[in-house]
Amino acid sequence: MENKVTPRTLQGFVELLPADQLAFEDMKGKIENVYKRFGFVPLDTPTLEYSEVLLAKAGGETEKQIYRFTHHDTDVSLRFDLTVPLARYVAQHFPDLSFPFKRYQISKSFRGERPQKGRFREFYQCDIDVIGSDTLDLCYDAEMTAAINTVFTEFNIGDFVIRINNRKILTGFFGSLGLGDITADVMRTIDKMPKIGAEKTQEELTKLGVGAEALARINEFTSVKGTNAEKIAALRSLCTDGTFNIGVDELESVIKTAYALGVPEKNLEIDLSIVRGLDYYTGTVYETFIVGHENFGSVCSGGRYDDLAGFYTDKKLPGVGASIGLSRLFAQLRENGIIEAAKRTTAEVLILPTGSDRFAFTAKIADCLRNAGIATDVYWSDRSLKAKFKYADRAGVRFVAVIGESEEAEGKMSLRRMDGGEQVSVTAEEAIEIIRK
């Protein structure tokens, strides 16, 4: 007997059953719809890039996680995020683009890191970025928060908060403390504070060489409380550094513009511990958390960067962006029962013909419903009506249309709502009106 290969997938690579895939596609569709409504245009960069192009900006741990290989004499790598391909794209196509250039990309990225709960080797990212030529108005920073707010409002998964800060505030403040070469290390430590707590943060800062006086000032800085307006006022009295004050001005401007764009104050909160670990962020930074599920970590992050494509061009291309790690977010929401995968089909209506001689009339009815924009499936297999209704129930369709001998003779169908509605005899046109309600 021939040996069979055991069907299995690679660790960290996910595939979903139909109900989960439909729920996933629903979330992805909502994100894309919002991105389009904010005027972003779609972009689909290649999955594979020349390694020298993709890795121009990489290093350290990131480079170790790259899927890289040689095909014949070509050194290629799988993209590890959507930002580096964007930088290459804008530099390469600069003469053909209009600026500010607003793009969205919803695609898979690949990282060869150790698979663990909520982290995958193949995953969907949903990115938006606005790229300017030479300059980019702060209004786009605020627009990012409005787009994020709209996405998570339409998800309808509970309360959420966009925590916002500005890297200039951090750079100016820590610079004023004379921390010099360890400023970047200090910021990375502050970034971990929500996870490790204030006490552990102070221990790590002490190990870095931060003195007692500077520690006291940092503690005062990270302990600023109150409304956003009160925090801005407190910051203005905390430090006189020029870069710091520019950051405070920018943060206040972004907050006010975000309010004008419809972001509620309860969904936007200044958090001075938000740093964003990536060093290329230079201004506004934000992370989004689901209230009551902060253990998920940030579910949408991003910020302002001054030099998107510095490895590919001498042109100054400032930008601001945000990214939703959809694969990770979806896994967390499903595991915690925050979203349910109820549907197993895309169809709204399932037609159940009785008997094998109903083909022509059944096909005509299905075509009529589909032409009206109603997703329609037909159970063609010759099984009992009871078995067909059982299939319809498991599939989760809203309506079932039974076509038997008497229905065909009258040019009608017996339409039934699967949630307990009564069964009615209707024409295709009448069925369309009922289904659309």
N, C-alpha and C positions, 0 to 999 in steps of 0.2 A: 504494500500500500504506500502511495506517495506521501512523504512527510509534508505537513502543512506548516506554513509560517504563522506564528502567533501574531494576530493583529494588535498593534500597540503604537503609542505615540511617544515622541521624545519627551523627556522631563522638561517642564517649563513651557511646553507648547500646548495650547489649549484648543479643544474643539467642543462645541456645545450640542446638546440635543435640541430638537426643533423648538420646543417651548422656550427654552433659555435663549436660543438664537434669535427668536422673534422679539423677545423682551430686550435683548441687546441691540438689535437693529432699531427698535423703537427709540431707545435712548440716543443712539448714534444719529438717527433721523432728526430728533429734536435739536441736537447740537448743531447739525448742519443747517437746519432751517433758521435758527437764530443767527448763525454766522452770516448767512446770506442776507437776512433782514438788516444787518448792520453794514452791508455793502462790501463784504469781503468776497473776493473772487477765488474760485477753486484752483488748487495747484496739486499736481501729482508728479513728484520727482522720482527718478529711478530707485529701485530697491538696492541695486548695486552701484557703487561708485569706484573710481580709481582710488586705490588706497592712499596715494600721496595727496589727493585732493581731500578725501574725507578725514584723514588723520592730521592735516596741517595744523589743526587747533587742538588736537587731542593730546593726551599724555597721562602718565600715572595710571591710576586704577581704570580709567575709561579705556585706554588703549589695550589693557589686558583683557577687557571684556568684548573686544571686537571679534566678530566672525570674519576672518581674513584668510584668503586662499589664492593660489595661482592657477589660472586657467590658461593652458599653453604657456605663453610668455607674458601674460597680463596679470598684474597684481591688483586684485579687487577686494572690496570689503562690503559687507552688509551695513546699511546705515544704522546708527545707534540712537539717533534722534532725528527730528525733522528740522532743527534749527541750522545745523551745519549745511545740509543740502540747500536750504533757503539762502544762506549766505553765498554759496557757490552760484546758485541760480541768479540772484540779483546782480552779482558781479559780472557774470557771463552775459546776461541779457540786458544790462543797464541801458543801452541806447534804445531798446524797444519798449521799455516800461515807462508808465506815467507815475510820477511821485506826488504825494505820498502813495506808495504801493501797498494796498491792503489785500492780503491773501489768507486763505484758510487751507489747511491740509489735514485730512483725516486718513491716516495710513498706519501700517504696521512698522514698528522698529524692532531691532534685534540686539540683545545684549547677552553675552555668554557668562552671566553671573550665576551664583549658586541659587537654584530655584528654592523658594520658600513661600510661606503663606502670603498671598497677596502680591507676590513678585514673580514675574514671568520672564522667559527668555525671548518670547515673541509676544508683542503687545501692541494694542492700538493707542495712538496718541491723537488728540484732537487739538490742533494748534491754530491760533490766530496771531498775526503779526502785522504791524504797520511800519513800513520802512520809509524814511525820509531821505532826501538828498541834501546834504549839508546841515539842515535843521529839521526838527520835528516838534510841532506844537504840543504843549502839555495837555491840551484837550484830549489828545488820543490816549494818554494815560488814564484819564477819567472814563473815556469811552470803553476801555477794557473792562473796568469794573462794572459798567452798565451791561456789557455783553455777558459777563460772568453771572451777574445778578439775574438776568433774564433766563439764562440756561437753567440755573438751579431753582428758580421759581417755577419754571415749566416742568422740571422733573417731578415736582410735588412730593418730595421725600422728607419734608420737615424743615425746621429752621436751620439757617446756615449763616455764617458770618465771614466776610472778606476782611482779613487782617492786613493792614497796609502800613508801610513805613517808607523811608527814603534813605538810600545808602549815603547820600551826602551828609545827612544828619549824623550817621554813625561815623563816617570818615572824619568829619570835622570835630566831633566830640572826643573820639579816642585820640585824635591827633593833638587836641588841646591838652590832653593829659600827659603828653610826652611819651607815648608808648612806642613811637617810632616803628622799628622793623617788625614788631610783634602785633601791629594793628590788625593785620589779616587773620592771625591766629586768634586774637581776642574776639573778633567778629564771628569767626566760626564757632567759638565756644559759646558766645551769647546766643547764637542760632540754635544751639542744642538745649537751651534753658527750659523751654516748654516740656521737653522729654525728661531731662535729668533733674530738674528742680533748681531753686535758687542756691541752696546750700552746696550741692555738688558743683554747680557752676563756679561759685566762689573758690572752691578747692582747686578746680582746674585753672582758674585765672591766676591763683597764687603760684601754682606750679610753673606757669608761663613767665613769672617774674613780675606780676602786677603788684605794686606796693599797697600798703594799707590805705593811704590817702586816696589813691586812684580807685581802689576797690569800693571805698565809701561813696565816691562820686558816681561810679558805675551803678551801684545799688540804688542811689537816688534817681539816676537816669531811668533805669528799668522799672522803677516803682511808681512812675508817674501815673496817676489815676484820674478818673472823671470822664466827662463827655469828650468828644473829639475837640470841641472848641476849648474846653478847659485844659486839655493836654497840650494843644498848640500854645495857649497862654503860658503854661508851666514851662514849656520848652524855651520860650523866648527869654525867660528869666534865668535859665540854667547855664547858658553858655554864650560867649560873645564871638566865637570863631566865625570867620567869614563864610567858609564852606558850609558850616553847620546852619547858619542863618539862611543861606540860599536853599538848603534842603528843607528847612521849616517853611519857607515861603512857597516852595514847590508843592509840598505836602498839603498845605492849606488850600492852595489853588486847585489841586486835583480833587480834594474832598468837596469843595464848594461846587465844582463843575459836575462831579458825580451826583450830588444831590439834585442839581438842575436837570440832569439826564434821567432822573426818576429812581435813583438808588436810595432806598430808605436808610435812615441813620442807623437803625437796628441791624442792618446787614453790612455795615461798613465801619470798621473800628480800627483806630490807630493802635498799633502794637509795636513798641520799640524793641522787642526781642526778635522781630522778623528781620532776618538778615539776607536769606537766600544764599546758599553755600557757594554757588558759582561766582567766580571772581569777575565775570564780564558785566554784571549788573552795576549800573552807575548812578541810578536815580530811584524812581518809584519801584518798590517791590511789594508783592502781595502773595498771600497764601489763603486758601479758602478751607473752612472747616465746617463739618456738619455738627450742629449743636446736639450735645448728648452722645456724640460718637467721635469725639476728638481723637480717640485711639486709632481711628482710620488714618490719621495724619492729614496733611494737606491734600485736598482732592482737586485743586486747581491752583496752579502757581504761575508766577511770571514776573515781569518787570521791565524796566527801561535799560537799554544798553547803548553806548555811544559809538561803538565800533564793530558793527556786525561782520563786515567782510574784510577786515584788515589783513587777513592772510592771503586774500585774492586780488585786492585792488588798493590803490592809493586814495580812492574816493571816500569821502566821509559819509557813511550811511548809518545814521542813528535810527534806532527802532524801539518799539515796545511790543511786548507779546504776552500771551498766556497759553497754558497748555493743560488739558484735562487728560489724565492717564485713565482712559475709559475701561480697559481690561481689568485693571486693579480695582477701580471704583465699582464696576459691575459685580465683580466677585464678592466684594465686601457687602454690598447692598443685598445680594441674594443670600449670602451666608447668614446675615443678620435679620432676614425676613422683612426688610424694609420695602423691597419690591417683590411682586409675585409674578411668576411666569404662567399666566392663565391660558393664553392662546396657543394652539398647536398648528394653526393654519392661517394663511393670509386671507382665506375666503370669508365673506360675510354670509354667503348663501351656499348651501349644499343641495343640489338637485338629486332626488331619489326616483329614478324611473323604475316602474314595476314591469318586468317582462323585457325580453330582448328585442321586441318589435317596436319599441318607442323611440328608436334612435333619431330619426329625422325630426320629430316634433321636439324632443328633448334638446337636440343641438340648436334648433331655432330659438327656443326659450333662453338657453345659455348665452347664445350670441346676442340676443336682445338685452339681457341684463348686463353683459360685459360692455356692450357699446354705450350703455348708460353710465359707465364708470363704476359698476358694482362688481367687486371681486367675487367670482362664481366658480364653484367646483362641481363636478358631476361624479356620482358614484356609479361607474359603468358596470362593475362586477355584478354577476347574477347571483345575489344572495337574498336571504329573507329580509323583509322590511324591518323586522325587529333587529337584525344584525346591522342593517344600515343606520338605523336610529342610534344604536349603541356607538357606532363609529362617529356619527355626527356629534353626539354628546361628548365623546372623548376629544374630538377635534376642537370643540369650543366655538362652533359657528353660531351666529346669532339667529339665523333662520334656516329652516328646512322647507324645500318645495317638493311635494310628492306629485308625480305624474303617472297616473294609471290610465286604464282604458277610458273611463268616464271623463276624466280631466282632458284627455286628448280630444275626445269627441266634442267637448264644449270649447276647446281652444283655451283652456285655463290650467291652473295648477292649484293644489291645496297647500297654502302657505302657513307655516306655524313658527311662532317665536319659541326658541328653545328655553327661554326663561319662564315658561308657564303660560304664555299667551294662548288665546284660542286659535283654532285652525280655521282659516277662511279660504273660500274658493274665489280666486282672482285671476284676471288677465295679467300678462307680463307688464303692461303699462301701470295697472293698479298696484302690482307687487313693487314696482320701482318707487312709487310714491310712498308706500308703507315702509319700505326698507330705508329710505332717505330721511324719514322723520327722526 
